C-alpha cells in the first residue's frame, strides 16, 4: 500500500473541471495569491499560504466545502441561496453544494474576495508569508516546479514545507525531487534542527521513492489537465533519483548569517540558499516605477 496519495480519481477530475471552472479561472488570475492543492480525493484552496477552503467530493454528486467560521460568518456567502445545507462545528462551517446551489455560485469572485479580506486580518506567521513569496516568485518556470506544500503522508508525523521538482537537463521531461525547508533568518532551528529535519525528509522520500514518484507524476498530469500548471509545456514527466534537499533562508540578514555559519560548520555539505534583497535593488526598482 502506498504511503502517499495526493491525487484525484479520473471521475473527480472531470467533475471538478466542469463544476469549478470559474474557481480555476479565479485562481489562475490571482497572480499567485490563490492556489489550489490536490490532496487525497479532495482539494485545498489557499490564500497567501493560508487555508481558505477544503473541497470534498460526495458520492451523490454533491460537494462539501469546509471553511473556518471566522472567514465565513457574516459574508455575502453566508446565505442559504448559495448552498443546500449548512452545519456549524466548533471552528468550521460545512456547506453542501449541489446542482441546484452550484459551486460557481458559492465560490464566486465576490465571496472569495470577502474570505480573503477576513484572512488578511489574521496575524499569520512571517514564515508562511515567505513561503508564499517563494511559490509566487517561481511560477512559470520550466526548471523548477513547486509541486506541493504542507506535505504529510501515512508515515510522516511532521509536515514537509515545500516539495519541488528540479529539471535534470534543460528541455527534458526528467525531474528529481527537491525538498525545501523554509526558515526565516531569526529562527534558531537554523543552527542545527533544520538540517536534521531536512535529512529526515530526504531519506524518507528515498525509502518510499516509488510511491512518491507515482503520486507526483500523476499529480503533475492532473494539474496540467485542470489548467493549474501552464509551464512546462509537457503532458507528462519522469521523476528520477536522487532526492535533493535545500534550506531556504529569508530575512533578518545579520541573524541569518550567524545561524547559517553555525549550521554550515556542523553540516558542510548542506545546501543553503539565502535570499537577501539589497537596498540598492529596491531603490532601483522604485526609481523605475516613478520614472
VMD Tcl script that draws the C-alpha trace (Angstrom):
set ca {
  {0.00 0.00 0.00}
  {1.36 3.44 -0.96}
  {2.38 5.79 1.85}
  {1.16 8.80 -0.14}
  {-1.73 9.68 -2.42}
  {-2.33 13.30 -3.33}
  {-4.34 12.81 -6.49}
  {-7.96 12.64 -7.64}
  {-9.79 9.86 -9.42}
  {-10.46 10.40 -13.12}
  {-14.16 10.83 -12.30}
  {-13.48 13.58 -9.77}
  {-11.05 15.33 -12.13}
  {-13.84 15.51 -14.74}
  {-16.35 16.71 -12.14}
  {-14.03 19.42 -10.85}
  {-13.24 20.65 -14.37}
  {-16.92 21.15 -15.10}
  {-18.26 22.35 -11.75}
  {-15.34 24.50 -10.61}
  {-14.26 26.00 -13.91}
  {-14.85 29.51 -12.57}
  {-12.76 28.83 -9.43}
  {-9.85 27.61 -11.56}
  {-10.07 30.83 -13.58}
  {-10.17 32.98 -10.42}
  {-7.10 31.20 -9.02}
  {-5.16 31.47 -12.27}
  {-5.90 35.21 -12.46}
  {-4.78 35.88 -8.88}
  {-1.07 36.28 -9.75}
  {-0.16 33.50 -7.32}
  {-2.06 34.79 -4.28}
  {-4.59 31.95 -4.56}
  {-3.62 28.34 -5.02}
  {-5.44 25.01 -5.40}
  {-3.65 22.00 -3.94}
  {-4.64 18.43 -4.80}
  {-4.96 16.09 -1.83}
  {-6.23 12.51 -1.39}
  {-9.57 12.81 -3.24}
  {-10.14 16.38 -2.08}
  {-8.66 19.83 -2.72}
  {-7.47 22.70 -0.58}
  {-7.77 26.33 -1.66}
  {-5.08 28.59 -0.20}
  {-4.84 32.36 0.04}
  {-1.28 33.58 0.60}
  {-0.40 30.24 2.15}
  {-3.40 30.18 4.48}
  {-6.09 27.55 4.06}
  {-9.22 29.23 2.69}
  {-11.43 26.20 1.97}
  {-11.42 22.43 1.68}
  {-13.48 20.94 -1.16}
  {-14.58 17.30 -0.85}
  {-16.48 15.11 -3.30}
  {-19.66 13.42 -2.08}
  {-20.80 10.11 -3.55}
  {-24.19 11.53 -4.55}
  {-22.62 14.05 -6.93}
  {-22.70 16.88 -4.42}
  {-19.78 18.66 -2.71}
  {-18.85 19.64 0.81}
  {-16.96 22.89 1.33}
  {-15.30 23.36 4.70}
  {-14.32 26.89 5.69}
  {-13.34 28.46 9.01}
  {-16.26 30.19 10.67}
  {-14.34 33.41 11.22}
  {-13.70 33.66 7.46}
  {-17.30 32.76 6.55}
  {-19.87 34.08 9.00}
  {-21.33 37.44 8.07}
  {-20.09 37.40 4.47}
  {-22.42 37.53 1.48}
  {-21.79 33.79 1.05}
  {-23.47 33.11 4.39}
  {-26.90 32.89 2.77}
  {-28.87 29.67 2.04}
  {-29.47 30.89 -1.50}
  {-25.85 29.80 -2.18}
  {-25.81 26.36 -0.53}
  {-28.13 23.41 0.05}
  {-27.17 22.66 3.66}
  {-25.06 24.25 6.40}
  {-23.64 22.65 9.54}
  {-21.63 24.63 12.06}
  {-18.91 22.92 14.06}
  {-16.74 24.42 16.79}
  {-14.40 26.15 14.33}
  {-15.63 25.32 10.85}
  {-18.72 25.72 8.71}
  {-19.60 22.76 6.47}
  {-21.56 23.69 3.35}
  {-23.20 21.20 1.00}
  {-23.36 22.31 -2.63}
  {-25.40 20.60 -5.34}
  {-26.69 21.24 -8.87}
  {-29.47 23.48 -7.54}
  {-26.96 25.51 -5.47}
  {-23.90 25.03 -7.69}
  {-20.27 25.59 -6.66}
  {-19.83 28.53 -9.05}
  {-22.46 30.49 -7.11}
  {-20.92 29.84 -3.70}
  {-17.26 30.17 -4.73}
  {-17.77 33.26 -6.86}
  {-15.18 36.03 -7.00}
  {-17.09 38.40 -4.69}
  {-17.34 35.76 -1.96}
  {-13.71 34.69 -2.34}
  {-12.60 38.33 -2.05}
  {-14.55 38.61 1.21}
  {-13.00 35.40 2.56}
  {-9.54 36.72 1.65}
  {-10.27 40.04 3.34}
  {-11.05 38.17 6.56}
  {-7.87 36.09 6.26}
  {-5.80 39.28 5.88}
  {-6.90 40.34 9.35}
  {-5.45 37.19 10.90}
  {-1.94 37.57 12.23}
  {-0.45 34.67 10.31}
  {3.26 33.89 10.60}
  {6.07 35.54 8.72}
  {7.36 32.16 7.58}
  {4.08 31.46 5.75}
  {4.42 34.84 4.00}
  {7.97 34.00 2.96}
  {6.93 30.53 1.80}
  {4.15 32.04 -0.31}
  {6.56 34.56 -1.84}
  {8.83 31.69 -2.89}
  {5.94 29.94 -4.62}
  {4.68 33.10 -6.31}
  {8.10 34.27 -7.48}
  {8.86 30.89 -9.07}
  {5.68 30.48 -11.10}
  {6.06 29.86 -14.81}
  {9.47 28.20 -14.67}
  {10.39 25.05 -16.57}
  {13.47 24.20 -14.49}
  {11.82 24.36 -11.05}
  {8.21 23.39 -10.30}
  {7.00 23.82 -6.72}
  {4.54 20.96 -6.97}
  {3.14 20.72 -3.42}
  {3.08 22.30 0.03}
  {2.45 21.17 3.61}
  {3.03 17.50 2.81}
  {2.21 14.69 5.19}
  {1.79 11.00 4.37}
  {0.80 7.90 6.34}
  {4.27 7.72 7.94}
  {5.47 11.31 8.34}
  {4.48 12.85 11.66}
  {5.59 16.38 10.75}
  {4.62 18.30 7.64}
  {7.22 18.96 4.97}
  {7.17 22.66 3.94}
  {7.52 22.57 0.17}
  {8.28 19.91 -2.42}
  {9.73 20.98 -5.74}
  {10.65 19.20 -8.96}
  {14.03 20.17 -10.39}
  {14.68 19.63 -14.08}
  {17.60 17.25 -14.63}
  {18.63 18.66 -18.02}
  {17.27 21.60 -19.98}
  {14.31 20.96 -22.32}
  {13.70 17.47 -20.94}
  {10.79 15.86 -19.13}
  {13.10 14.40 -16.47}
  {12.95 15.86 -12.97}
  {14.16 14.99 -9.48}
  {12.59 15.76 -6.13}
  {13.92 18.75 -4.24}
  {12.79 19.11 -0.64}
  {12.63 22.73 0.51}
  {12.79 23.62 4.19}
  {11.84 27.28 4.54}
  {13.12 29.27 7.53}
  {13.36 32.91 8.50}
  {16.81 34.16 9.42}
  {15.86 34.62 13.08}
  {14.75 31.00 13.53}
  {17.04 29.22 15.99}
  {16.30 25.93 14.21}
  {18.79 27.14 11.60}
  {21.66 26.30 13.94}
  {21.02 22.55 13.82}
  {17.43 21.29 13.83}
  {16.65 22.22 10.24}
  {19.49 20.02 8.95}
  {18.15 17.05 10.89}
  {14.60 17.74 9.67}
  {15.74 18.04 6.06}
  {17.81 14.85 6.24}
  {14.80 13.01 7.68}
  {12.55 14.16 4.82}
  {15.10 13.34 2.11}
  {15.75 9.86 3.50}
  {12.02 9.27 3.90}
  {11.31 10.07 0.24}
  {14.29 7.97 -0.82}
  {12.96 4.98 1.12}
  {9.48 5.44 -0.40}
  {10.66 6.73 -3.75}
  {8.39 4.63 -5.96}
  {5.29 5.79 -4.05}
  {6.28 9.45 -4.31}
  {7.22 9.07 -7.97}
  {3.84 7.58 -8.93}
  {1.97 10.16 -6.85}
  {3.65 13.27 -8.21}
  {3.93 12.16 -11.81}
  {0.17 11.73 -11.70}
  {-0.39 14.97 -9.77}
  {1.62 16.85 -12.41}
  {-0.61 15.42 -15.15}
  {-3.75 16.31 -13.20}
  {-2.63 19.88 -12.54}
  {-1.93 20.23 -16.25}
  {-5.37 18.80 -17.06}
  {-7.06 21.20 -14.63}
  {-5.15 24.15 -16.05}
  {-3.33 24.83 -12.78}
  {0.10 24.43 -14.42}
  {0.77 26.17 -17.72}
  {4.52 25.52 -17.71}
  {6.42 23.44 -18.55}
  {4.61 22.51 -21.76}
  {4.77 18.78 -21.10}
  {1.96 16.26 -20.92}
  {3.91 14.06 -18.51}
  {7.17 13.96 -16.58}
  {9.59 11.26 -15.46}
  {10.85 11.68 -11.88}
  {14.30 10.23 -11.25}
  {16.68 9.85 -8.33}
  {18.49 11.40 -6.48}
  {16.33 13.22 -3.95}
  {17.85 16.58 -3.05}
  {17.31 18.84 -0.06}
  {17.88 22.56 0.38}
  {17.35 25.04 3.20}
  {15.90 28.34 2.01}
  {16.52 31.29 4.33}
  {15.00 34.75 4.14}
  {15.04 37.97 6.16}
  {16.90 39.02 9.30}
  {20.17 39.20 7.44}
  {22.62 39.50 10.36}
  {20.93 36.81 12.44}
  {20.62 34.64 9.34}
  {24.34 34.92 8.60}
  {25.21 33.98 12.18}
  {22.85 30.99 12.23}
  {23.89 29.82 8.77}
  {27.59 29.95 9.74}
  {26.91 27.71 12.75}
  {24.78 25.38 10.64}
  {27.34 25.19 7.83}
  {30.17 24.43 10.26}
  {28.29 21.38 11.54}
  {26.83 20.33 8.18}
  {29.31 21.49 5.49}
  {27.58 19.52 2.73}
  {24.17 21.07 3.40}
  {22.74 23.16 0.55}
  {21.58 26.56 1.77}
  {20.04 29.35 -0.29}
  {19.87 32.76 1.36}
  {17.60 35.49 0.00}
  {18.87 38.95 0.81}
  {17.25 41.83 -1.07}
  {19.59 44.80 -1.27}
  {18.55 48.40 -0.71}
  {20.20 49.40 -3.98}
  {17.99 46.93 -5.84}
  {14.91 48.29 -4.09}
  {15.83 51.90 -4.88}
  {16.49 50.97 -8.49}
  {13.06 49.34 -8.70}
  {11.38 52.38 -7.13}
  {13.14 54.78 -9.49}
  {11.88 52.76 -12.47}
  {8.33 52.76 -11.07}
  {8.32 56.53 -10.72}
  {10.15 57.31 -13.96}
}
mol new
graphics top color blue
foreach p $ca { graphics top sphere $p radius 0.5 }
foreach p [lrange $ca 0 end-1] q [lrange $ca 1 end] { graphics top cylinder $p $q radius 0.2 }
display resetview
